[in-house]
Amino acid sequence: MSKSIDAVGIAAYLTGTQRDVWEAIEGPNDADGEEFWLEEVEGFGPGEDQVGRMVRQGYVEGKGWKLTTEIDLQEDDSAAEYIGSLIADGFTSGIDPTWSVDIRNRQPRQAYVNVDGDDVTIEIGVQDGIKEVVKVTTIDAIAADPELSAFLVDREPAPAVR
């Protein structure tokens, strides 16, 4: 029986994330070996809408964002509402009142895993073609690696054609 790769497991391992952070969007596709396309579904920061809502509630900081202002948003509801609506509309700073927001969100990553015979290609990165991890190896090299060998799985044989 031939070997293949646990694509979700190896993507999680190489990025230091958990398995449930990755979801298959396509695959396995047997047209050219085995191809898997995965997408990260958790772990990126909030968007402008979420930050704007939190500012309207009087918050000035949260996971992945921070608002800088001299105004006490807990006391000044109209300023909180005003600044929160501007943030939700995509603005990052303003005057009268003076404020600025830093939102450190990042785009979800995608992963591509291709097993073609003994050759394995793993590419993980953000969208727009920027690669974070590129690994080209073989099934034998993965089997010999004590950490990566856990991601080898038995490949089901293709059904016989009559």
C-alpha positions as CSV (number, residue, x, y, z in Angstrom):
1,M,0.0,0.0,0.0
2,S,1.4,3.4,-0.9
3,K,1.8,6.3,1.5
4,S,0.3,9.8,1.5
5,I,0.2,12.8,3.8
6,D,-2.2,13.9,6.5
7,A,-2.5,17.4,4.9
8,V,-4.3,19.0,7.7
9,G,-2.0,17.6,10.3
10,I,1.2,18.7,8.5
11,A,-0.1,22.2,7.8
12,A,-1.0,22.6,11.5
13,Y,2.5,21.3,12.6
14,L,4.4,23.5,10.2
15,T,2.5,26.6,11.2
16,G,2.4,25.9,15.0
17,T,-1.4,25.9,15.0
18,Q,-4.0,23.3,15.9
19,R,-5.7,20.9,13.4
20,D,-9.1,22.5,13.8
21,V,-7.7,25.8,12.6
22,W,-7.4,24.3,9.1
23,E,-10.2,23.2,6.8
24,A,-10.1,21.5,3.5
25,I,-11.5,23.6,0.7
26,E,-10.6,21.1,-2.0
27,G,-9.1,17.6,-2.1
28,P,-7.9,15.1,-2.3
29,N,-7.9,15.6,-6.0
30,D,-6.4,12.6,-7.8
31,A,-5.9,14.2,-11.2
32,D,-2.2,14.7,-10.7
33,G,-1.2,12.6,-7.7
34,E,-3.0,13.8,-4.6
35,E,-3.7,17.5,-4.2
36,F,-5.1,19.2,-1.1
37,W,-6.1,22.8,-0.7
38,L,-6.6,24.0,2.8
39,E,-7.6,27.3,4.4
40,E,-7.0,28.7,7.9
41,V,-10.4,29.3,9.5
42,E,-9.4,30.7,12.9
43,G,-6.7,32.8,14.5
44,F,-6.7,36.1,12.7
45,G,-7.6,39.4,14.4
46,P,-10.9,41.3,14.4
47,G,-12.1,43.4,11.4
48,E,-13.1,47.0,11.5
49,D,-16.8,46.2,12.2
50,Q,-15.9,44.2,15.3
51,V,-13.5,46.9,16.6
52,G,-16.1,49.6,15.9
53,R,-18.7,47.7,17.9
54,M,-16.3,47.3,20.8
55,V,-15.4,51.0,20.8
56,R,-19.1,51.9,20.8
57,Q,-19.3,49.8,24.0
58,G,-16.5,51.9,25.5
59,Y,-13.5,49.5,25.0
60,V,-10.1,51.0,24.0
61,E,-8.1,47.8,23.5
62,G,-8.7,44.1,22.7
63,K,-7.0,41.1,21.1
64,G,-5.2,42.5,18.0
65,W,-6.2,46.1,18.3
66,K,-5.7,49.3,20.4
67,L,-7.3,52.7,20.3
68,T,-5.3,55.8,21.4
69,T,-7.3,58.8,22.5
70,E,-7.5,61.3,25.4
71,I,-11.2,60.8,25.7
72,D,-12.7,58.5,28.4
73,L,-15.1,56.5,26.2
74,Q,-16.7,55.0,29.3
75,E,-17.9,58.5,30.2
76,D,-18.5,60.1,26.8
77,D,-21.0,57.9,25.0
78,S,-21.4,60.2,22.0
79,A,-17.6,60.2,21.3
80,A,-17.6,56.4,21.6
81,E,-20.4,56.1,19.2
82,Y,-18.8,58.6,16.7
83,I,-15.3,57.0,16.8
84,G,-16.8,53.5,16.7
85,S,-18.8,54.3,13.6
86,L,-15.8,55.8,11.9
87,I,-13.7,52.7,12.6
88,A,-16.5,50.5,11.3
89,D,-16.4,52.5,8.1
90,G,-12.6,51.9,7.7
91,F,-11.1,55.1,9.1
92,T,-8.0,54.6,11.3
93,S,-7.6,58.1,12.8
94,G,-9.4,61.4,13.3
95,I,-9.4,64.9,14.9
96,D,-11.9,66.6,17.0
97,P,-11.8,64.4,18.9
98,T,-8.2,63.2,18.3
99,W,-7.9,59.4,18.1
100,S,-6.1,56.7,16.2
101,V,-6.6,52.9,16.1
102,D,-4.1,50.2,15.3
103,I,-5.8,47.0,14.1
104,R,-3.3,44.1,13.7
105,N,-5.4,41.6,11.9
106,R,-3.9,39.3,9.3
107,Q,-5.3,37.4,6.4
108,P,-6.1,33.7,6.6
109,R,-3.4,31.5,5.2
110,Q,-3.9,28.9,2.6
111,A,-2.0,25.6,2.3
112,Y,-1.3,23.4,-0.8
113,V,-0.1,19.9,-0.4
114,N,0.7,17.7,-3.4
115,V,1.8,14.1,-3.2
116,D,2.8,12.8,-6.6
117,G,4.3,9.3,-6.3
118,D,7.2,9.7,-3.8
119,D,7.5,13.5,-4.3
120,V,5.8,15.9,-1.8
121,T,5.3,19.6,-2.1
122,I,3.9,21.7,0.7
123,E,3.3,25.4,0.3
124,I,1.8,27.5,3.1
125,G,1.3,31.2,2.9
126,V,-1.0,34.2,2.9
127,Q,-3.0,35.1,-0.1
128,D,-1.6,37.1,-3.1
129,G,1.2,34.6,-3.6
130,I,3.4,35.3,-0.6
131,K,4.7,32.0,0.8
132,E,5.5,31.5,4.5
133,V,6.6,27.8,4.2
134,V,7.7,26.0,1.1
135,K,8.8,22.4,1.6
136,V,9.7,20.0,-1.2
137,T,10.6,16.6,-0.1
138,T,9.8,12.9,-0.5
139,I,7.7,10.3,1.3
140,D,10.9,8.5,2.2
141,A,12.4,11.6,3.8
142,I,9.2,12.3,5.8
143,A,9.2,8.6,6.9
144,A,12.8,9.0,8.2
145,D,12.0,12.2,10.1
146,P,10.9,11.4,13.7
147,E,8.6,14.4,13.9
148,L,7.1,14.4,10.4
149,S,6.6,10.6,10.1
150,A,3.5,10.9,12.3
151,F,1.8,12.6,9.3
152,L,2.1,9.6,6.9
153,V,-1.1,7.8,6.2
154,D,-1.9,4.7,4.0
155,R,-3.2,5.7,0.6
156,E,-6.3,3.8,-0.5
157,P,-5.6,2.1,-3.8
158,A,-7.5,3.3,-6.8
159,P,-10.4,1.1,-7.8
160,A,-9.7,-1.4,-10.5
161,V,-11.0,-0.4,-14.0
162,R,-12.5,-3.1,-16.1
